[in-house]
Structure formats: structure tokens, C-alpha cells
């Protein structure tokens, strides 16, 4: 893995743009490639299975599973602990644009250009249900913190909030005048942020169902928006190659990073809230230090635009996907050390030891040189084919399909007919035993499937009862408030009558 200071020439010989993040003053001359220290992010492995651009990635709650979606219309659930198997879910009729795990990891939600949202149970049965309500492509889906609600953004200029248990729309938010590209719940679920091609980033109050604030970006429209872990700020990624951080309490722009050479497609906050990772059409991932207001890492690995990126819930891993159909799984590393320690360890890589190459020298132009250390580039692209990473076995699952597991295949192999040297009677006996064992295995599978289905139904009914009780409590509280207000009004009227 090659690592070099920002400013070294890329594979094509073109110069990368110098960072223009707030707090940085200009590029430093590069150092020759050196070995990666332990605090640098490293590529764990690539995953190959999609046949078209990867448009979404998401981890489950304990980071043992990763789900991806693609223009090829499929979702793939990758098992990260056992690297030998993955499950491909089919059901959407057009490209899948977004995917997300529920907070407990028991449900998947996906959005598609076919105007629908699908809720999946991530198991081998491939069970899913369809939510219909949008009249155009659905661009994003996001769960609330409790997993009971889902918010979707669509090209029909609407933001819809759905009940996961009832699988129906709860209400719709109207204000965007262009396609809505993304919508997200705040960590506490009380606020929704949305952005669209009308160049507006709107903040919504979910209780009163109104827009309480709006940030306008007059450069270009925002393509992605997300809350920081504390819920006090939002970050928006724009087609103007920039990332902006807004304080929703003071309604002001806090930071403006312009570190990419092309549009930014996706962003993800580290769980600590101190770092932000960005994915861009320029083919790179960049990691921003929000406390130091600077770019600290530039990651190469995708061949073409990077469309999606996400940290795991604990922040120890992150994953990215792009137009090269690959999913790259990374180990974070840099969050284990204090930022000053990272700079201290990277001191030699940001200072010159040998004379620079001609391509590494910046042309004469009016730019400033600061004393602050700049980012480190991590290049995971290798010219040698990857022969060490085994290809993942991908099992395709349709919504009503049942798959045969390798255990059953092994039992069938063990129950093969006896050798030709045996008599006909022994052959017939072995065949009968084979049929009997295969039948018992099939019976066991059917019983297991029935139990799974019954348990899923029970869980679904319990979830529905929980939601019903919650709705009834809300209605009771609303009725009590109205009754108190009515009593107060009656008392006021009685007092006015007595005074007259």
C-alpha cells in the first residue's frame, strides 16, 4: 500500500488539486512513498458481486454484516465474520438507489427508481413487502432512532414518513420545489433534514409537520445530507464539489470544505462526531478532521466515481462503493489516536527527504504555504491482480424462494449409490436409504421453515401491538390536552360572565 503526502501525481500524471478546506493555507511539497503506520486507514478487502454501480452501503448494528445496493436492481447482504458467503436479494424492477438497516438490524429498507420502497427481513427466505405512495423515483430511505418510522425522499418533490409496522404512509412534507435527493432523521427522531435540486436544505419538525428552517445554497444543489451524532449540526454534500457544516440551533454555516475536484455524492459522520468521510465523483474518499477544520486523509482504491460510503456503528470500519461495481471494506485505525499524535507520527511523510520528481513540483502561481501539516494519501490500487482474497459465494434469493444449503449438498454426496462391484440388491438398498434420508432432511427443512415463519409472524404481531399502544397513548395525551384547554376556556368565560 503506497502512502504519499497530498500533492503527488496520480496514476494519470495529472496533479490533484490542493485542499481548500477552511483552516488550510495551501499545499506542501510531497514526500516519497513510505510504509503505512498503524494509525492510517487500511483496506481490509474488496467485495465483488454486483454487476453495475454500487449506490448504497450500510452496516448492521454490531458490524458483522454489510448490505449494499446497486443499479443492477439487487441487494447483497455480506457476512463479514464468515467471508465465504453472501446473499443476493431481488425484487425491485429498476435500479436500487438507497439501502439502510433498522437500528436493531432486524429489517432492511431499500429505495428504487421503480417508485417503491421495500422492507426486507434479512434472512434466507427473502421476505419483503412493498410500500407504494411516491409517483417518481425514490432517492433515499432512513430509519428513525427507534426503528418505528421511515423517511423517504423522491423525485416527486415530496418527503414521506412511513409506519414500519403498519407499512403505510403517516404524513407527507411539502415545500421542496425540485427533486428531493436525500432525507434523514435526527438522532432523537424529532427533526428531519432534507435536501433537493431546488438548492434548499430544509429542517422539519416531525411533531408539527412544518418546515422550521431552511438553508439556501446558491452555488449548486445539495446531493446528500446527514446529522452529526449529537444532532446539533448537519452536513450537506454538494454538486459544487464542497461539503458544508451547518449549526441548526444558530442557523449558520460553521465550516466549508472544498477538497474534491468533482461533485460529492455521499458523506458519513464518525460516531465520535470528530471526523467526516466524503465520497466523490473524482474517485477518492477524503477524511476531514472537524475539530482541526482540515483534511487529514485522501484514500484511493476505486476506479471511477465513488457513490456511497458509511461508517460502522462503532466507527472501527467503513465501507465504500462506486461505479467500478466494487465494495471496499476499510479499517479506520486513525480514530484510536489523538489527532496530535497522528501528526507527530506523520511528520516525516510531510517533509522532504529526497529531491522531488518533476511532476511533484507545483507550477508557479499565487498560493500560500502554511506551517500546518496536510493530509496523507493512502493508495490501495495495485497493478497486480488480487489473488489472495477468495471470491465470495453469492446465493441469489428471490422473495418467495427457498435455497439449498451446502450441508444438504454434502449429505447428498454422502448418500451416493454404492460402487458397481456390489450386487443389485445392495445398490437397491443404498438407493432406498438415500431416498429416506433425503426425505427426512426435506421434512426437517420444512418444519424449520414453518417455525421461522411462525416466529416472524409472532414478532410482527407484537410489534404491531406495541405501535398500537403507542398510538393510543399519543391520542390519549392529545385528548387530555384538549380537555384541559376546554376547561380553561370555560373557566375564563365564567369569570368574564361574573365580572359583567
Buried (B, 14 or more C-beta within 10 A) or exposed (E): BBBBBBBBBBEEEEBBBBBBBEBBBBBBBBBBBBEBBEBBBBBBBBBBBBEBBBBBBBBBBEBBBBBBBBBBBBBBBBBBEEBEBBBBBBBBEEBBBBBBBBBEBBBBBBBBBBBBBBBBBBEBBBBBBBBEBBEBBBBBBBBBBBBBBBBBBBBBBBBBBBBBBBBEBBEBBEBBEEBBBBBBBBBEBBBBBBBBBBBBBBBBBBEEBEBEBBBEBEEBBBBBBBBBBEBBBBBBBBBBBBBBBBBBEEEEBBBBBBBBBBBBBBBBBBBEBBBBBBBBBBBBBBBBBBEBBBBBBBBBBBEBBBBBBBBBBBBBBBBBBBBBBBBBBBEBBBBEBEBEEBBEBBEEBBEBEEEBEEEBEBEEEEEEEEEEBBBBBBBBBEEEEEEEEEEBEBBBBBBEEEEEEEEBEEBBEEBEEBEEEEEEEEBEEBBEEBEEBBEEBEEEBEEEEEEBEEEBEEEEEEBBEEBEEEEEEEEEEEEEEEEEEEEEEEEEEEEEEEEE
